[in-house]
Amino acid sequence: MSSLRYLIDTNLPYYFSIWRSDQYIHQRDINSKAADTDIWAYAKANNLTIITKDRDYSDRMLLSSTPPRIIHIKTGNMKMREFYTFIDANWQLILELSETHKLVYVFRDHIEGVE
């Protein structure tokens, strides 16, 4: 049985220590040129939560009857070190919200879950 739980979208860093475990797979390891619909279908078929900065996923999730879970990072442009520090400091809360909410928005100043 696979312990894979999260799919990191191609628009997020590949080399990111928080996401380098057997629970995470980066889109680059599947198909870096896959269309959003293919990634959506892959996540849904494999019961994975999509982690992305792309609003197309959260918009689509709100319109879908049985979507995969989405963690939508909406922090805007940040230097990589600042981004890593922010995600590292908040990752546990983000994961907890993702367990109870279909969509988690991650902003610079707050994190919110949507049912």
Beta strands, then each sheet from edge to edge (+ up, - down):
strand 1: 6-8
strand 2: 24-26
strand 3: 49-52
strand 4: 70-73
strand 5: 103-106
strand 6: 111-114
sheet 1: 2+ 1+ 3+ 4+ 5+ 6-
end
